[in-house]
Amino acid sequence: MNKYELGVIIRPDIEGDDLKGELEKVQELITRFGGSVDKVDEWGKRRLAYEIQKFAEGCYAFITFSAEPNAPKEIEGRIRFFENVLRYLIVRLEA
């Protein structure tokens, strides 16, 4: 299993329990494809470098997880359909 980090930017108008719910949906997606979530690091609301869908801010979160090599492709294929996720990026961490 490889270690990965998923960076997610969620719409800034999603707050509180709804934000937690969005992050839980992302974590469930990781576990559905055989991954295990190691750490969730929420950075909160930050200013974006440029506007995305007319939003100047976004809620940042970074999820560190372990998964098989084919899992990131599957996760990216599903996460792009989440309405409240503005941007995402999965990178493989060095062992």
Short mmCIF file of the C-alpha atoms (twelve columns), coordinates in Angstrom:
data_MODEL
# 
_entry.id   MODEL 
# 
loop_
_atom_site.group_PDB 
_atom_site.id 
_atom_site.type_symbol 
_atom_site.label_atom_id 
_atom_site.label_alt_id 
_atom_site.label_comp_id 
_atom_site.label_asym_id 
_atom_site.label_seq_id 
_atom_site.Cartn_x 
_atom_site.Cartn_y 
_atom_site.Cartn_z 
_atom_site.pdbx_PDB_model_num 
ATOM 1  C CA . MET A 1  0.000   0.000  0.000   1 
ATOM 2  C CA . ASN A 2  1.152   3.508  -0.826  1 
ATOM 3  C CA . LYS A 3  0.647   6.685  1.202   1 
ATOM 4  C CA . TYR A 4  -1.219  9.551  -0.433  1 
ATOM 5  C CA . GLU A 5  -2.379  13.033 0.464   1 
ATOM 6  C CA . LEU A 6  -5.658  14.405 -0.864  1 
ATOM 7  C CA . GLY A 7  -6.061  18.173 -0.852  1 
ATOM 8  C CA . VAL A 8  -9.670  19.323 -1.089  1 
ATOM 9  C CA . ILE A 9  -11.144 22.814 -1.402  1 
ATOM 10 C CA . ILE A 10 -14.819 22.968 -0.442  1 
ATOM 11 C CA . ARG A 11 -17.222 25.853 -1.110  1 
ATOM 12 C CA . PRO A 12 -16.942 28.589 1.562   1 
ATOM 13 C CA . ASP A 13 -20.699 28.823 2.127   1 
ATOM 14 C CA . ILE A 14 -20.683 25.253 3.509   1 
ATOM 15 C CA . GLU A 15 -20.030 25.474 7.264   1 
ATOM 16 C CA . GLY A 16 -20.346 23.544 10.498  1 
ATOM 17 C CA . ASP A 17 -22.021 20.144 10.290  1 
ATOM 18 C CA . ASP A 18 -22.438 20.396 6.517   1 
ATOM 19 C CA . LEU A 19 -18.669 20.820 6.111   1 
ATOM 20 C CA . LYS A 20 -18.061 17.813 8.360   1 
ATOM 21 C CA . GLY A 21 -20.570 15.862 6.260   1 
ATOM 22 C CA . GLU A 22 -18.710 16.708 3.034   1 
ATOM 23 C CA . LEU A 23 -15.403 15.594 4.546   1 
ATOM 24 C CA . GLU A 24 -17.030 12.368 5.764   1 
ATOM 25 C CA . LYS A 25 -18.309 11.687 2.236   1 
ATOM 26 C CA . VAL A 26 -14.758 12.060 0.923   1 
ATOM 27 C CA . GLN A 27 -13.425 9.745  3.637   1 
ATOM 28 C CA . GLU A 28 -16.111 7.157  2.846   1 
ATOM 29 C CA . LEU A 29 -15.034 7.320  -0.791  1 
ATOM 30 C CA . ILE A 30 -11.458 6.514  0.243   1 
ATOM 31 C CA . THR A 31 -12.512 3.547  2.375   1 
ATOM 32 C CA . ARG A 32 -14.847 2.273  -0.357  1 
ATOM 33 C CA . PHE A 33 -11.822 1.686  -2.586  1 
ATOM 34 C CA . GLY A 34 -9.841  -0.153 0.075   1 
ATOM 35 C CA . GLY A 35 -7.990  2.801  1.571   1 
ATOM 36 C CA . SER A 36 -7.579  3.711  5.211   1 
ATOM 37 C CA . VAL A 37 -7.647  7.314  6.406   1 
ATOM 38 C CA . ASP A 38 -4.625  8.143  8.578   1 
ATOM 39 C CA . LYS A 39 -5.132  11.845 9.296   1 
ATOM 40 C CA . VAL A 40 -7.531  14.687 8.461   1 
ATOM 41 C CA . ASP A 41 -6.090  18.189 8.697   1 
ATOM 42 C CA . GLU A 42 -8.658  20.993 8.339   1 
ATOM 43 C CA . TRP A 43 -7.143  24.369 7.553   1 
ATOM 44 C CA . GLY A 44 -10.401 26.279 7.541   1 
ATOM 45 C CA . LYS A 45 -11.388 29.103 5.223   1 
ATOM 46 C CA . ARG A 46 -8.594  30.584 3.105   1 
ATOM 47 C CA . ARG A 47 -8.398  33.029 0.226   1 
ATOM 48 C CA . LEU A 48 -8.022  31.459 -3.216  1 
ATOM 49 C CA . ALA A 49 -5.344  32.585 -5.674  1 
ATOM 50 C CA . TYR A 50 -8.088  33.146 -8.251  1 
ATOM 51 C CA . GLU A 51 -11.877 32.901 -8.263  1 
ATOM 52 C CA . ILE A 52 -13.411 29.474 -8.788  1 
ATOM 53 C CA . GLN A 53 -17.127 29.411 -9.626  1 
ATOM 54 C CA . LYS A 54 -17.319 33.054 -8.420  1 
ATOM 55 C CA . PHE A 55 -15.901 32.148 -4.966  1 
ATOM 56 C CA . ALA A 56 -12.869 34.076 -3.706  1 
ATOM 57 C CA . GLU A 57 -12.454 31.805 -0.647  1 
ATOM 58 C CA . GLY A 58 -12.611 28.090 0.049   1 
ATOM 59 C CA . CYS A 59 -12.461 25.671 2.987   1 
ATOM 60 C CA . TYR A 60 -9.222  23.720 2.776   1 
ATOM 61 C CA . ALA A 61 -8.712  20.189 4.096   1 
ATOM 62 C CA . PHE A 62 -5.892  17.688 3.647   1 
ATOM 63 C CA . ILE A 63 -6.488  13.966 4.108   1 
ATOM 64 C CA . THR A 64 -3.551  11.573 4.442   1 
ATOM 65 C CA . PHE A 65 -4.459  7.993  3.563   1 
ATOM 66 C CA . SER A 66 -3.026  4.615  2.583   1 
ATOM 67 C CA . ALA A 67 -4.365  2.762  -0.441  1 
ATOM 68 C CA . GLU A 68 -3.515  0.471  -3.314  1 
ATOM 69 C CA . PRO A 69 -1.975  2.075  -6.445  1 
ATOM 70 C CA . ASN A 70 -5.225  1.977  -8.451  1 
ATOM 71 C CA . ALA A 71 -7.330  3.730  -5.752  1 
ATOM 72 C CA . PRO A 72 -6.401  7.382  -6.494  1 
ATOM 73 C CA . LYS A 73 -7.648  7.116  -10.060 1 
ATOM 74 C CA . GLU A 74 -10.967 5.689  -8.837  1 
ATOM 75 C CA . ILE A 75 -11.278 8.339  -6.112  1 
ATOM 76 C CA . GLU A 76 -10.590 11.183 -8.555  1 
ATOM 77 C CA . GLY A 77 -13.144 9.720  -10.955 1 
ATOM 78 C CA . ARG A 78 -15.850 9.957  -8.281  1 
ATOM 79 C CA . ILE A 79 -14.884 13.112 -6.379  1 
ATOM 80 C CA . ARG A 80 -15.205 15.292 -9.477  1 
ATOM 81 C CA . PHE A 81 -18.999 14.822 -9.275  1 
ATOM 82 C CA . PHE A 82 -19.262 16.196 -5.710  1 
ATOM 83 C CA . GLU A 83 -21.084 19.502 -6.112  1 
ATOM 84 C CA . ASN A 84 -19.513 21.234 -3.105  1 
ATOM 85 C CA . VAL A 85 -15.888 20.357 -3.942  1 
ATOM 86 C CA . LEU A 86 -14.276 23.196 -5.885  1 
ATOM 87 C CA . ARG A 87 -10.835 21.595 -6.396  1 
ATOM 88 C CA . TYR A 88 -8.978  18.447 -5.374  1 
ATOM 89 C CA . LEU A 89 -5.529  16.960 -5.844  1 
ATOM 90 C CA . ILE A 90 -4.072  13.603 -4.859  1 
ATOM 91 C CA . VAL A 91 -0.300  13.268 -4.506  1 
ATOM 92 C CA . ARG A 92 1.734   10.202 -3.558  1 
ATOM 93 C CA . LEU A 93 3.912   10.710 -0.484  1 
ATOM 94 C CA . GLU A 94 7.447   9.372  -0.423  1 
ATOM 95 C CA . ALA A 95 7.986   6.431  1.895   1 
# 
